[in-house]
Amino acid sequence: MFVRNGCSRWAGICTQAVITRWLADKPKDNDEIPDTVETIFTSLCSSDKTQFVHGRVVLATYLISLYRIDPEWTSDNLLKYFCWENSSEEARAVWRGFIWSGRLYRPLLLRLLHDFSETAKHYGDLGVFGRRYAALLTLTAIEAPDIDQKANLVEAVSYLPEEGLIQSTRILAERLKAAGDQRHQFWQNRVKPFWNNFWPKNNLLISAKLSDGLASVAIASNTDFSEAISLFFNWFVPLPFPHTAIQRLWKSGLCESSPEECLTLLDRLVPDRSLQGSKLGECLKLISAAWPNAARDPRFVRLERLHLRP
């Protein structure tokens, strides 16, 4: 792994040692980097010293701390390496380091927003860090909807491949679950605006994997399940193996509280074949108990036939 290799090369090892010793003193925001440490860091950031790239990778993993402690030095010396137009090789290295740290800091984000958004166009260069980038991009979009340069983020999300969009659905579902009593507000103020303003509306992107991911988001929305089904409806397609999605729906309690919407989701996700071993039968029982007229619905009849098929 590149970041770990960066820490193991001599420049990376020395940089890590200096940072560890310096941060042990617990510097505060705007304390500035002490002269002795700044001399070393500035040398590492000299553009003519390519042999220090692993040192810059280590600095990138501490980018938020560096920016909070000394924003002027960080802006003047380190942030230039995050620009893909300057050097794609250098940008790939430092972005991997920063993404590996997996954190957001709004003032730094605003300063780096253009380069952060441009990174989506280089998703393939990130390797195993691509999914982490997609997660950070999604969090940025849902946590900072008032950013002036929102168009940059909209374009960035549009460049995410299927893998990145799947990661986005995971983040949305996780955040909804973690919202607890604030789940409705989180849906209304974060997830729904993300779907309306950021999610790419290209029907060519619709796939079984994304359908499964969006089903998870809909189920996690709980009291807003009906609206979620309506919003995502066109993206729901039959899944090759819908057992996990059916299991989630069965456990959610939505079959009792929103039986019609659950039937709609099941009808969209379940293919025309036997589903022995799934919780489809249990879901249908709960739906029919909560909505007696369900048994007359052609979708219910189809699903029950599949459930009973050997």
KEDRENTI-180858 format. One record per residue (C-alpha): y, x, z; residue in three letters; residue number from 1. Coordinates in steps of 0.02 Angstrom, whole numbers. Example, Ala and Ser with C-alpha at 12.3 -4.5 7.8 and 13.67 -1.06 7.14 Angstrom:
BEGIN
py, px, pz, residuo, num
-225, 615, 390, ALA, 1
-53, 684, 357, SER, 2
// end
This chain:
BEGIN
py, px, pz, residuo, num
0, 0, 0, MET, 1
167, 73, -55, PHE, 2
262, 39, 105, VAL, 3
126, 115, 212, ARG, 4
119, 263, 94, ASN, 5
306, 280, 114, GLY, 6
283, 296, 301, CYS, 7
148, 427, 279, SER, 8
239, 543, 159, ARG, 9
341, 680, 240, TRP, 10
510, 602, 200, ALA, 11
448, 436, 267, GLY, 12
376, 514, 424, ILE, 13
537, 606, 464, CYS, 14
644, 452, 429, THR, 15
534, 344, 540, GLN, 16
545, 471, 680, ALA, 17
736, 477, 672, VAL, 18
752, 288, 667, ILE, 19
630, 263, 811, THR, 20
723, 387, 920, ARG, 21
894, 316, 877, TRP, 22
846, 133, 901, LEU, 23
769, 175, 1069, ALA, 24
949, 187, 1132, ASP, 25
968, 2, 1086, LYS, 26
1130, 12, 985, PRO, 27
1229, -150, 971, LYS, 28
1307, -237, 823, ASP, 29
1450, -135, 745, ASN, 30
1416, 16, 856, ASP, 31
1406, 121, 697, GLU, 32
1275, 253, 660, ILE, 33
1305, 413, 761, PRO, 34
1363, 564, 659, ASP, 35
1203, 665, 679, THR, 36
1095, 520, 619, VAL, 37
1219, 469, 484, GLU, 38
1211, 643, 407, THR, 39
1023, 628, 388, ILE, 40
1029, 450, 320, PHE, 41
1168, 492, 197, THR, 42
1067, 638, 131, SER, 43
916, 523, 109, LEU, 44
1025, 405, 8, CYS, 45
1088, 536, -114, SER, 46
1050, 468, -286, SER, 47
1005, 640, -354, ASP, 48
865, 663, -227, LYS, 49
719, 564, -297, THR, 50
600, 654, -180, GLN, 51
675, 551, -38, PHE, 52
621, 383, -109, VAL, 53
493, 360, 30, HIS, 54
629, 390, 158, GLY, 55
734, 255, 76, ARG, 56
586, 137, 83, VAL, 57
578, 162, 271, VAL, 58
766, 133, 284, LEU, 59
743, -28, 185, ALA, 60
619, -93, 313, THR, 61
759, -76, 443, TYR, 62
895, -143, 328, LEU, 63
947, -286, 442, ILE, 64
965, -171, 593, SER, 65
1063, -44, 491, LEU, 66
1179, -177, 422, TYR, 67
1210, -255, 591, ARG, 68
1247, -88, 674, ILE, 69
1346, -10, 532, ASP, 70
1383, -130, 388, PRO, 71
1507, -12, 305, GLU, 72
1386, 135, 294, TRP, 73
1243, 23, 240, THR, 74
1347, -59, 103, SER, 75
1412, 107, 38, ASP, 76
1250, 204, 41, ASN, 77
1093, 97, 42, LEU, 78
1127, -70, -41, LEU, 79
1154, 8, -212, LYS, 80
966, 42, -222, TYR, 81
929, -144, -215, PHE, 82
1014, -172, -383, CYS, 83
885, -189, -522, TRP, 84
1013, -144, -654, GLU, 85
1040, 27, -576, ASN, 86
857, 78, -569, SER, 87
708, -38, -575, SER, 88
597, 96, -498, GLU, 89
711, 121, -347, GLU, 90
741, -66, -330, ALA, 91
555, -102, -332, ARG, 92
528, 25, -193, ALA, 93
665, -34, -74, VAL, 94
635, -219, -105, TRP, 95
453, -196, -59, ARG, 96
509, -110, 101, GLY, 97
633, -247, 146, PHE, 98
514, -390, 102, ILE, 99
380, -307, 209, TRP, 100
493, -331, 361, SER, 101
496, -517, 319, GLY, 102
661, -567, 401, ARG, 103
826, -647, 350, LEU, 104
1003, -613, 410, TYR, 105
1136, -725, 335, ARG, 106
1282, -600, 321, PRO, 107
1168, -474, 235, LEU, 108
1093, -609, 126, LEU, 109
1265, -658, 62, LEU, 110
1303, -476, 24, ARG, 111
1138, -454, -70, LEU, 112
1122, -628, -144, LEU, 113
1136, -577, -327, HIS, 114
1008, -438, -314, ASP, 115
896, -545, -204, PHE, 116
897, -682, -335, SER, 117
869, -558, -477, GLU, 118
711, -500, -389, THR, 119
624, -660, -443, ALA, 120
632, -596, -623, LYS, 121
533, -444, -564, HIS, 122
404, -542, -463, TYR, 123
261, -449, -547, GLY, 124
334, -281, -493, ASP, 125
319, -332, -310, LEU, 126
129, -334, -313, GLY, 127
56, -396, -151, VAL, 128
233, -427, -85, PHE, 129
266, -562, -213, GLY, 130
208, -703, -100, ARG, 131
316, -636, 41, ARG, 132
465, -636, -75, TYR, 133
430, -816, -126, ALA, 134
423, -863, 59, ALA, 135
590, -778, 95, LEU, 136
669, -859, -58, LEU, 137
609, -1031, -3, THR, 138
672, -1004, 174, LEU, 139
839, -945, 107, THR, 140
856, -1101, 1, ALA, 141
808, -1225, 137, ILE, 142
900, -1140, 281, GLU, 143
1061, -1103, 189, ALA, 144
1095, -1252, 74, PRO, 145
1283, -1225, 87, ASP, 146
1284, -1052, 5, ILE, 147
1423, -1044, -124, ASP, 148
1318, -953, -253, GLN, 149
1177, -1080, -245, LYS, 150
1155, -1068, -434, ALA, 151
1083, -894, -410, ASN, 152
947, -963, -296, LEU, 153
910, -1108, -413, VAL, 154
882, -984, -555, GLU, 155
775, -873, -443, ALA, 156
658, -1016, -395, VAL, 157
642, -1060, -580, SER, 158
571, -886, -613, TYR, 159
435, -899, -482, LEU, 160
260, -902, -556, PRO, 161
130, -1027, -498, GLU, 162
78, -912, -355, GLU, 163
257, -905, -291, GLY, 164
281, -1094, -302, LEU, 165
118, -1121, -208, ILE, 166
186, -1008, -72, GLN, 167
343, -1115, -69, SER, 168
240, -1271, -36, THR, 169
151, -1182, 107, ARG, 170
318, -1135, 186, ILE, 171
383, -1314, 169, LEU, 172
226, -1387, 247, ALA, 173
226, -1260, 389, GLU, 174
409, -1289, 429, ARG, 175
387, -1478, 429, LEU, 176
242, -1464, 552, LYS, 177
342, -1345, 663, ALA, 178
493, -1462, 664, ALA, 179
409, -1577, 790, GLY, 180
526, -1719, 842, ASP, 181
652, -1657, 714, GLN, 182
531, -1679, 568, ARG, 183
626, -1824, 491, HIS, 184
790, -1729, 496, GLN, 185
707, -1575, 424, PHE, 186
637, -1677, 281, TRP, 187
803, -1760, 244, GLN, 188
915, -1608, 264, ASN, 189
802, -1466, 205, ARG, 190
645, -1512, 109, VAL, 191
713, -1657, 6, LYS, 192
869, -1560, -49, PRO, 193
757, -1411, -93, PHE, 194
653, -1523, -204, TRP, 195
803, -1607, -285, ASN, 196
911, -1451, -306, ASN, 197
794, -1301, -318, PHE, 198
619, -1349, -372, TRP, 199
596, -1322, -561, PRO, 200
575, -1487, -653, LYS, 201
469, -1415, -793, ASN, 202
316, -1525, -819, ASN, 203
226, -1378, -900, LEU, 204
213, -1303, -725, LEU, 205
110, -1448, -658, ILE, 206
-62, -1388, -603, SER, 207
-203, -1434, -484, ALA, 208
-154, -1295, -364, LYS, 209
26, -1352, -354, LEU, 210
-32, -1532, -338, SER, 211
-136, -1482, -187, ASP, 212
12, -1388, -111, GLY, 213
130, -1534, -133, LEU, 214
1, -1652, -60, ALA, 215
5, -1543, 96, SER, 216
195, -1556, 102, VAL, 217
187, -1745, 82, ALA, 218
58, -1762, 222, ILE, 219
162, -1649, 335, ALA, 220
316, -1757, 306, SER, 221
234, -1892, 414, ASN, 222
359, -2035, 432, THR, 223
436, -1989, 265, ASP, 224
266, -1992, 179, PHE, 225
312, -2141, 69, SER, 226
467, -2054, 2, GLU, 227
370, -1892, -24, ALA, 228
238, -1981, -127, ILE, 229
374, -2056, -235, SER, 230
463, -1889, -259, LEU, 231
307, -1788, -300, PHE, 232
212, -1925, -392, PHE, 233
217, -1848, -566, ASN, 234
156, -1682, -498, TRP, 235
-3, -1755, -423, PHE, 236
-153, -1725, -536, VAL, 237
-342, -1730, -505, PRO, 238
-408, -1583, -403, LEU, 239
-571, -1496, -448, PRO, 240
-615, -1493, -263, PHE, 241
-509, -1621, -168, PRO, 242
-613, -1614, -8, HIS, 243
-484, -1514, 91, THR, 244
-340, -1628, 40, ALA, 245
-442, -1781, 85, ILE, 246
-485, -1704, 254, GLN, 247
-300, -1673, 289, ARG, 248
-258, -1852, 246, LEU, 249
-398, -1921, 355, TRP, 250
-339, -1818, 505, LYS, 251
-155, -1860, 483, SER, 252
-163, -2043, 538, GLY, 253
-68, -2093, 381, LEU, 254
-212, -2200, 317, CYS, 255
-172, -2322, 457, GLU, 256
18, -2311, 452, SER, 257
44, -2296, 262, SER, 258
-115, -2364, 181, PRO, 259
-39, -2408, 12, GLU, 260
39, -2236, -10, GLU, 261
-123, -2152, 45, CYS, 262
-218, -2250, -86, LEU, 263
-91, -2194, -215, THR, 264
-114, -2012, -167, LEU, 265
-304, -2022, -164, LEU, 266
-307, -2105, -334, ASP, 267
-202, -1965, -407, ARG, 268
-300, -1822, -327, LEU, 269
-480, -1880, -339, VAL, 270
-568, -1848, -507, PRO, 271
-698, -1963, -584, ASP, 272
-853, -1889, -505, ARG, 273
-958, -1905, -349, SER, 274
-880, -1837, -191, LEU, 275
-1027, -1831, -72, GLN, 276
-986, -1736, 86, GLY, 277
-800, -1779, 86, SER, 278
-703, -1891, 204, LYS, 279
-660, -2010, 62, LEU, 280
-765, -2151, 135, GLY, 281
-681, -2133, 305, GLU, 282
-509, -2138, 223, CYS, 283
-554, -2296, 127, LEU, 284
-615, -2381, 286, LYS, 285
-452, -2343, 375, LEU, 286
-350, -2401, 226, ILE, 287
-443, -2566, 209, SER, 288
-429, -2598, 397, ALA, 289
-241, -2573, 391, ALA, 290
-219, -2662, 224, TRP, 291
-350, -2798, 196, PRO, 292
-298, -2828, 16, ASN, 293
-337, -2649, -30, ALA, 294
-516, -2694, -78, ALA, 295
-446, -2794, -225, ARG, 296
-346, -2648, -293, ASP, 297
-429, -2567, -446, PRO, 298
-389, -2395, -376, ARG, 299
-482, -2436, -215, PHE, 300
-630, -2503, -315, VAL, 301
-638, -2341, -417, ARG, 302
-631, -2229, -263, LEU, 303
-761, -2331, -170, GLU, 304
-877, -2320, -320, ARG, 305
-857, -2130, -321, LEU, 306
-890, -2122, -135, HIS, 307
-1051, -2222, -152, LEU, 308
-1110, -2130, -307, ARG, 309
-1256, -2014, -266, PRO, 310
// end
